[in-house]
């Protein structure tokens, strides 16, 4: 039996000559596996980046809230500092109206410790209780006036 000299098609010849039917796909398989592994690592890195970005965004929001609070506090402090000149002016006015002794006899009868008179006490009264406090003050003034006129 003689062999025919007829040639085989190239796709059959390549598979039979290599001895391994999927020889070419095996050569690409490690490259594909490496690429898939590379993409998986890239995906993991992207997930980690997403998580870290979310954490940074949360920290920025917390920082924004703290800065807003700080800004409000700074405005309150600026208001208080701005009002200090009014406070000092009120203290100066109260100090200017200190009772002074009318004659030398009164000055001699005051003890030596009380030679430095103090200014009038400054009290801030809440306005929400003003009507009740005003009525109370008027009643106290009437009682004082009545007691002084009786003596």
DRENPA-3360 file (N, C-alpha, C; in nm, 2 decimals, always signed):
BEGIN
1 = XXXXXXXX = +0.08/-0.11/+0.00/+0.00/+0.00/+0.00/+0.09/+0.12/+0.00 ~ +0.06/+0.19/-0.09/+0.14/+0.31/-0.11/+0.07/+0.43/-0.05 ~ +0.15/+0.51/+0.00/+0.10/+0.64/+0.06/+0.07/+0.73/-0.05 ~ -0.04/+0.81/-0.03/-0.07/+0.90/-0.13/+0.01/+1.03/-0.11 ~ +0.04/+1.09/-0.22/+0.12/+1.21/-0.21/+0.04/+1.34/-0.20 ~ -0.08/+1.31/-0.17/-0.18/+1.43/-0.15/-0.15/+1.50/-0.02 ~ -0.16/+1.63/-0.02/-0.13/+1.71/+0.11/-0.26/+1.73/+0.18 ~ -0.24/+1.74/+0.31/-0.35/+1.76/+0.40/-0.37/+1.91/+0.42;
9 = XXXXXXXX = -0.50/+1.95/+0.45/-0.52/+2.09/+0.48/-0.44/+2.14/+0.60 ~ -0.41/+2.27/+0.60/-0.32/+2.32/+0.70/-0.37/+2.31/+0.84 ~ -0.50/+2.32/+0.87/-0.55/+2.31/+1.01/-0.54/+2.17/+1.06 ~ -0.55/+2.07/+0.97/-0.53/+1.93/+1.02/-0.39/+1.90/+1.03 ~ -0.31/+1.95/+0.94/-0.17/+1.92/+0.95/-0.10/+1.98/+1.07 ~ -0.14/+2.10/+1.11/-0.08/+2.16/+1.23/-0.12/+2.09/+1.35 ~ -0.24/+2.04/+1.37/-0.28/+1.97/+1.49/-0.21/+1.83/+1.50 ~ -0.19/+1.77/+1.38/-0.13/+1.64/+1.39/+0.02/+1.64/+1.40;
17 = XXXXXXXX = +0.08/+1.75/+1.35/+0.23/+1.75/+1.36/+0.27/+1.80/+1.50 ~ +0.19/+1.87/+1.57/+0.24/+1.92/+1.70/+0.23/+1.81/+1.80 ~ +0.15/+1.72/+1.78/+0.13/+1.61/+1.88/+0.04/+1.65/+1.99 ~ +0.00/+1.77/+2.00/-0.09/+1.82/+2.11/-0.20/+1.89/+2.04 ~ -0.32/+1.85/+2.04/-0.43/+1.91/+1.97/-0.45/+2.05/+2.01 ~ -0.43/+2.10/+2.12/-0.46/+2.24/+2.16/-0.33/+2.31/+2.19 ~ -0.22/+2.28/+2.12/-0.09/+2.33/+2.14/-0.08/+2.48/+2.14 ~ -0.15/+2.54/+2.04/-0.14/+2.68/+2.03/-0.21/+2.75/+2.14;
25 = XXXXXXXX = -0.33/+2.70/+2.18/-0.41/+2.76/+2.29/-0.33/+2.75/+2.42 ~ -0.25/+2.64/+2.44/-0.18/+2.63/+2.56/-0.07/+2.73/+2.57 ~ -0.01/+2.77/+2.46/+0.09/+2.87/+2.46/+0.03/+3.01/+2.50 ~ -0.09/+3.04/+2.47/-0.16/+3.16/+2.50/-0.22/+3.15/+2.64 ~ -0.24/+3.04/+2.69/-0.31/+3.03/+2.82/-0.23/+3.09/+2.94 ~ -0.10/+3.07/+2.95/-0.03/+3.14/+3.06/-0.04/+3.29/+3.04 ~ -0.03/+3.34/+2.92/-0.04/+3.48/+2.90/-0.18/+3.54/+2.94 ~ -0.28/+3.46/+2.90/-0.42/+3.50/+2.94/-0.44/+3.49/+3.09;
33 = XXXXXXXX = -0.38/+3.39/+3.15/-0.39/+3.37/+3.30/-0.32/+3.49/+3.37 ~ -0.21/+3.52/+3.32/-0.13/+3.63/+3.37/-0.21/+3.77/+3.36 ~ -0.27/+3.78/+3.24/-0.35/+3.90/+3.22/-0.48/+3.91/+3.31 ~ -0.54/+3.79/+3.33/-0.66/+3.78/+3.41/-0.62/+3.81/+3.56 ~ -0.51/+3.76/+3.60/-0.46/+3.78/+3.74/-0.42/+3.93/+3.76 ~ -0.36/+3.99/+3.65/-0.33/+4.13/+3.66/-0.46/+4.21/+3.67 ~ -0.56/+4.18/+3.59/-0.69/+4.25/+3.60/-0.76/+4.23/+3.74 ~ -0.74/+4.11/+3.79/-0.80/+4.09/+3.93/-0.73/+4.17/+4.03;
41 = XXXXXXXX = -0.60/+4.18/+4.02/-0.52/+4.27/+4.11/-0.56/+4.41/+4.09 ~ -0.58/+4.45/+3.97/-0.62/+4.59/+3.94/-0.76/+4.62/+4.00 ~ -0.85/+4.52/+3.99/-0.98/+4.53/+4.04/-0.98/+4.55/+4.19 ~ -0.89/+4.47/+4.26/-0.88/+4.48/+4.40/-0.82/+4.61/+4.44 ~ -0.72/+4.66/+4.37/-0.67/+4.79/+4.40/-0.77/+4.90/+4.38 ~ -0.86/+4.89/+4.28/-0.96/+4.99/+4.25/-1.07/+4.98/+4.36 ~ -1.10/+4.86/+4.41/-1.19/+4.85/+4.52/-1.13/+4.92/+4.65 ~ -1.01/+4.89/+4.67/-0.94/+4.96/+4.79/-0.94/+5.11/+4.77;
49 = XXXXXXXX = -0.91/+5.15/+4.65/-0.91/+5.30/+4.62/-1.05/+5.36/+4.64 ~ -1.15/+5.29/+4.60/-1.29/+5.33/+4.63/-1.32/+5.34/+4.77 ~ -1.28/+5.24/+4.85/-1.30/+5.24/+5.00/-1.23/+5.36/+5.06 ~ -1.10/+5.38/+5.02/-1.02/+5.49/+5.08/-1.08/+5.62/+5.04 ~ -1.13/+5.63/+4.92/-1.19/+5.76/+4.87/-1.31/+5.79/+4.95 ~ -1.39/+5.69/+4.98/-1.51/+5.71/+5.06/-1.47/+5.75/+5.20 ~ -1.37/+5.69/+5.26/-1.32/+5.73/+5.39/-1.27/+5.88/+5.39 ~ -1.20/+5.92/+5.29/-1.16/+6.06/+5.28/-1.28/+6.15/+5.26;
57 = XXXXXXXX = -1.37/+6.11/+5.18/-1.49/+6.19/+5.17/-1.57/+6.21/+5.30 ~ -1.58/+6.10/+5.38/-1.64/+6.11/+5.51/-1.56/+6.20/+5.60 ~ -1.43/+6.19/+5.60/-1.35/+6.28/+5.68/-1.36/+6.42/+5.64 ~ -1.37/+6.45/+5.51/-1.39/+6.59/+5.46/-1.52/+6.64/+5.51 ~ -1.63/+6.56/+5.51/-1.76/+6.61/+5.55/-1.75/+6.64/+5.70 ~ -1.69/+6.55/+5.78/-1.67/+6.58/+5.92/-1.59/+6.71/+5.95 ~ -1.49/+6.73/+5.87/-1.41/+6.85/+5.88/-1.49/+6.97/+5.84 ~ -1.58/+6.96/+5.74/-1.66/+7.07/+5.70/-1.76/+7.11/+5.82;
65 = XXXXXXXX = -1.81/+7.01/+5.89/-1.90/+7.03/+6.00/-1.82/+7.10/+6.11 ~ -1.70/+7.05/+6.14/-1.62/+7.11/+6.25/-1.58/+7.25/+6.21 ~ -1.55/+7.28/+6.08/-1.52/+7.42/+6.04/-1.64/+7.51/+6.05 ~ -1.76/+7.46/+6.02/-1.88/+7.54/+6.04/-1.90/+7.57/+6.18 ~ -1.88/+7.48/+6.27/-1.89/+7.50/+6.41/-1.79/+7.60/+6.46 ~ -1.67/+7.59/+6.41/-1.56/+7.68/+6.45/-1.59/+7.82/+6.40 ~ -1.65/+7.83/+6.28/-1.68/+7.96/+6.22/-1.79/+8.03/+6.31 ~ -1.89/+7.95/+6.35/-2.00/+8.00/+6.43/-1.94/+8.05/+6.57;
73 = XXXXXXXX = -1.85/+7.97/+6.62/-1.79/+8.00/+6.75/-1.70/+8.13/+6.74 ~ -1.64/+8.14/+6.63/-1.55/+8.26/+6.60/-1.64/+8.38/+6.59 ~ -1.75/+8.37/+6.53/-1.85/+8.49/+6.52/-1.90/+8.53/+6.65 ~ -1.93/+8.43/+6.74/-1.97/+8.46/+6.87/-1.86/+8.53/+6.95 ~ -1.74/+8.48/+6.94/-1.63/+8.54/+7.01/-1.61/+8.68/+6.96 ~ -1.62/+8.70/+6.83/-1.60/+8.84/+6.78/-1.71/+8.93/+6.83 ~ -1.83/+8.88/+6.85/-1.94/+8.96/+6.90/-1.91/+9.00/+7.05 ~ -1.86/+8.90/+7.13/-1.83/+8.93/+7.27/-1.72/+9.03/+7.28;
81 = XXXXXXXX = -1.61/+9.01/+7.20/-1.50/+9.10/+7.20/-1.54/+9.24/+7.15 ~ -1.63/+9.24/+7.06/-1.68/+9.37/+7.01/-1.76/+9.45/+7.11 ~ -1.82/+9.37/+7.21/-1.90/+9.44/+7.31/-1.82/+9.48/+7.43 ~ -1.70/+9.45/+7.44/-1.62/+9.48/+7.55/-1.61/+9.63/+7.58 ~ -1.60/+9.71/+7.47/-1.60/+9.85/+7.49/-1.72/+9.91/+7.56 ~ -1.84/+9.84/+7.52/-1.96/+9.88/+7.59/-1.96/+9.85/+7.74 ~ -1.90/+9.73/+7.77/-1.89/+9.69/+7.91/-1.80/+9.78/+7.99 ~ -1.69/+9.81/+7.93/-1.59/+9.90/+8.00/-1.65/+10.04/+8.01;
89 = XXXXXXXX = -1.73/+10.09/+7.92/-1.79/+10.22/+7.93/-1.90/+10.22/+8.04 ~ -1.97/+10.11/+8.05/-2.07/+10.10/+8.16/-2.01/+10.10/+8.29 ~ -1.90/+10.02/+8.31/-1.82/+10.02/+8.43/-1.77/+10.16/+8.46 ~ -1.72/+10.23/+8.37/-1.67/+10.37/+8.39/-1.78/+10.46/+8.43 ~ -1.90/+10.45/+8.37/-2.01/+10.53/+8.41/-2.05/+10.50/+8.55 ~ -2.06/+10.37/+8.59/-2.09/+10.33/+8.72/-1.99/+10.38/+8.82 ~ -1.87/+10.38/+8.79/-1.76/+10.43/+8.88/-1.77/+10.58/+8.89 ~ -1.81/+10.65/+8.79/-1.82/+10.80/+8.80/-1.93/+10.84/+8.89;
97 = XXXXXXXX = -2.03/+10.76/+8.91/-2.14/+10.80/+9.00/-2.13/+10.74/+9.14 ~ -2.00/+10.73/+9.18/-1.98/+10.68/+9.32/-2.02/+10.78/+9.42 ~ -2.08/+10.74/+9.53/-2.12/+10.83/+9.63/-1.99/+10.89/+9.70 ~ -1.98/+11.01/+9.71/-1.87/+11.07/+9.78/-1.91/+11.14/+9.91 ~ -1.83/+11.14/+10.01/-1.87/+11.20/+10.14/-1.90/+11.34/+10.12 ~ -2.00/+11.39/+10.19/-2.05/+11.53/+10.17/-1.97/+11.63/+10.26 ~ -1.92/+11.58/+10.37/-1.84/+11.67/+10.45/-1.73/+11.60/+10.52 ~ -1.65/+11.67/+10.59/-1.53/+11.61/+10.65/-1.56/+11.52/+10.77;
105 = XXXXXXXX = -1.68/+11.54/+10.83/-1.72/+11.46/+10.95/-1.75/+11.32/+10.90 ~ -1.82/+11.31/+10.78/-1.86/+11.18/+10.73/-1.73/+11.11/+10.68 ~ -1.64/+11.18/+10.63/-1.51/+11.11/+10.58/-1.44/+11.06/+10.70 ~ -1.44/+11.13/+10.81/-1.37/+11.09/+10.93/-1.43/+10.97/+11.00 ~ -1.56/+10.95/+10.99/-1.63/+10.84/+11.05/-1.62/+10.71/+10.97 ~ -1.59/+10.72/+10.85/-1.58/+10.59/+10.77/-1.45/+10.52/+10.81 ~ -1.46/+10.39/+10.82/-1.34/+10.32/+10.86/-1.23/+10.33/+10.75 ~ -1.11/+10.31/+10.79/-1.00/+10.32/+10.70/-1.00/+10.22/+10.58;
113 = XXXXXXXX = -1.06/+10.10/+10.61/-1.07/+9.99/+10.51/-1.16/+10.03/+10.39 ~ -1.26/+10.11/+10.42/-1.36/+10.15/+10.32/-1.32/+10.28/+10.24 ~ -1.20/+10.32/+10.25/-1.16/+10.45/+10.18/-1.17/+10.43/+10.03 ~ -1.16/+10.31/+9.98/-1.17/+10.29/+9.84/-1.31/+10.25/+9.80 ~ -1.39/+10.35/+9.76/-1.53/+10.31/+9.73/-1.54/+10.22/+9.60 ~ -1.64/+10.14/+9.60/-1.65/+10.05/+9.48/-1.77/+10.10/+9.40 ~ -1.76/+10.07/+9.27/-1.87/+10.11/+9.18/-2.00/+10.04/+9.21 ~ -2.10/+10.09/+9.15/-2.23/+10.03/+9.17/-2.23/+9.89/+9.10;
121 = XXXXXXXX = -2.30/+9.80/+9.16/-2.31/+9.66/+9.10/-2.38/+9.66/+8.97 ~ -2.32/+9.61/+8.87/-2.39/+9.60/+8.74/-2.45/+9.46/+8.72 ~ -2.58/+9.46/+8.70/-2.65/+9.33/+8.69/-2.73/+9.33/+8.56 ~ -2.72/+9.22/+8.49/-2.79/+9.20/+8.36/-2.92/+9.13/+8.40 ~ -3.03/+9.18/+8.36/-3.16/+9.12/+8.39/-3.22/+9.07/+8.26 ~ -3.26/+8.94/+8.26/-3.32/+8.88/+8.14/-3.45/+8.96/+8.11 ~ -3.47/+8.98/+7.98/-3.59/+9.06/+7.94/-3.72/+8.98/+7.95 ~ -3.71/+8.85/+7.95/-3.83/+8.77/+7.95/-3.90/+8.77/+8.09;
129 = XXXXXXXX = -3.83/+8.81/+8.19/-3.89/+8.83/+8.33/-3.90/+8.97/+8.36 ~ -3.88/+9.06/+8.27/-3.88/+9.21/+8.30/-4.01/+9.26/+8.36 ~ -4.13/+9.22/+8.31/-4.25/+9.28/+8.38/-4.26/+9.24/+8.52 ~ -4.24/+9.11/+8.55/-4.25/+9.06/+8.69/-4.14/+9.13/+8.78 ~ -4.02/+9.15/+8.73/-3.91/+9.21/+8.80/-3.94/+9.36/+8.82 ~ -4.00/+9.42/+8.72/-4.03/+9.56/+8.73/-4.14/+9.58/+8.84 ~ -4.24/+9.50/+8.84/-4.34/+9.51/+8.95/-4.28/+9.49/+9.09 ~ -4.19/+9.39/+9.10/-4.12/+9.36/+9.22/-4.04/+9.48/+9.27;
137 = XXXXXXXX = -3.97/+9.54/+9.18/-3.88/+9.66/+9.21/-3.97/+9.78/+9.25 ~ -4.08/+9.80/+9.18/-4.17/+9.91/+9.22/-4.23/+9.89/+9.36 ~ -4.26/+9.76/+9.39/-4.32/+9.73/+9.52/-4.21/+9.75/+9.63 ~ -4.09/+9.72/+9.60/-3.98/+9.74/+9.70/-3.95/+9.89/+9.72 ~ -3.96/+9.96/+9.61/-3.94/+10.11/+9.62/-4.05/+10.17/+9.70 ~ -4.17/+10.13/+9.68/-4.28/+10.18/+9.76/-4.27/+10.15/+9.91 ~ -4.22/+10.02/+9.94/-4.20/+9.98/+10.08/-4.09/+10.07/+10.14 ~ -3.98/+10.09/+10.06/-3.87/+10.17/+10.11/-3.92/+10.31/+10.14;
145 = XXXXXXX = -4.00/+10.37/+10.04/-4.04/+10.50/+10.06/-4.14/+10.52/+10.18 ~ -4.23/+10.42/+10.19/-4.32/+10.42/+10.31/-4.24/+10.41/+10.44 ~ -4.14/+10.32/+10.45/-4.07/+10.30/+10.57/-3.98/+10.43/+10.60 ~ -3.93/+10.50/+10.50/-3.85/+10.62/+10.53/-3.94/+10.73/+10.57 ~ -4.07/+10.74/+10.52/-4.16/+10.85/+10.56/-4.21/+10.82/+10.70 ~ -4.22/+10.70/+10.74/-4.27/+10.67/+10.88/-4.17/+10.70/+10.98 ~ -4.04/+10.68/+10.96/-3.94/+10.71/+11.06/-3.92/+10.85/+11.07;
% end
